[in-house]
Amino acid sequence: MHVRRILAVAGLALALSGCGIRATEVPTDFGGAPSRVPCSLNQPDLSSQDEHGVPVQVFLLCGSSLVTVDREVRVPDGSADAKRRVTVAQGLLDQLAETPSAAEKEAGYTTYVRGGMSVWGPRAGDPDDTLRLSTSPPQLTSYALAQIVCTLSDSAAAEGDGSVILGGPGTEELRRYECTDAVRNAPSGTRPPSTEVASG
């Protein structure tokens, strides 16, 4: 019986070595090697931010969904409400267009918003909370539009109802875009829903 057991162990060792796997007497655990948690960041200390900075959140892409990241936007003291809204909106666009930090990249974050985009307030006849982009919203990719809509609609640049009125530099119609759960969860295949807004 003892000889049989030795032969069985030897046979198993030979079979394993033939497959390129070394036999071992030490128990092994092959579960969950990576220690990094995707889409998880150590949030910055907001108490150390510049006194002229406003804490904001922007939506970056991580995996297949949109996730918020804490950032800061500088707003001059004494800005009128209308100017403040546009200043915040421009700061948010600039933050969205920034290359993610090393920590953000390591956690899997990326952005599809390109730099150089500008934003203005309403023209004559536009609703007061209109934001006009230098790139027409329909020309943006679904990812970029979702990032912009979700970021702006959740900020001081909008009315705080989960939507934002956007237009472009031309004469195309204004539309009210919404940031929905479907958009946040699957921005690749779900463009933000929108409805036409009348302008003068």
Salt bridges, closest charged atoms under 4 A:
ASP50 OD1 - ARG74 NH1 3.30
GLU51 OE2 - HIS52 NE2 3.50
ASP77 OD2 - HIS52 ND1 3.20
GLU104 OE1 - ARG71 NH2 2.91
ASP126 OD2 - ARG132 NE 2.80
ASP129 OD2 - ARG176 NH2 3.94
ASP161 OD2 - ARG176 NH1 3.85
GLU173 OE2 - ARG175 NH1 2.25
ASP181 OD1 - ARG184 NH2 2.36
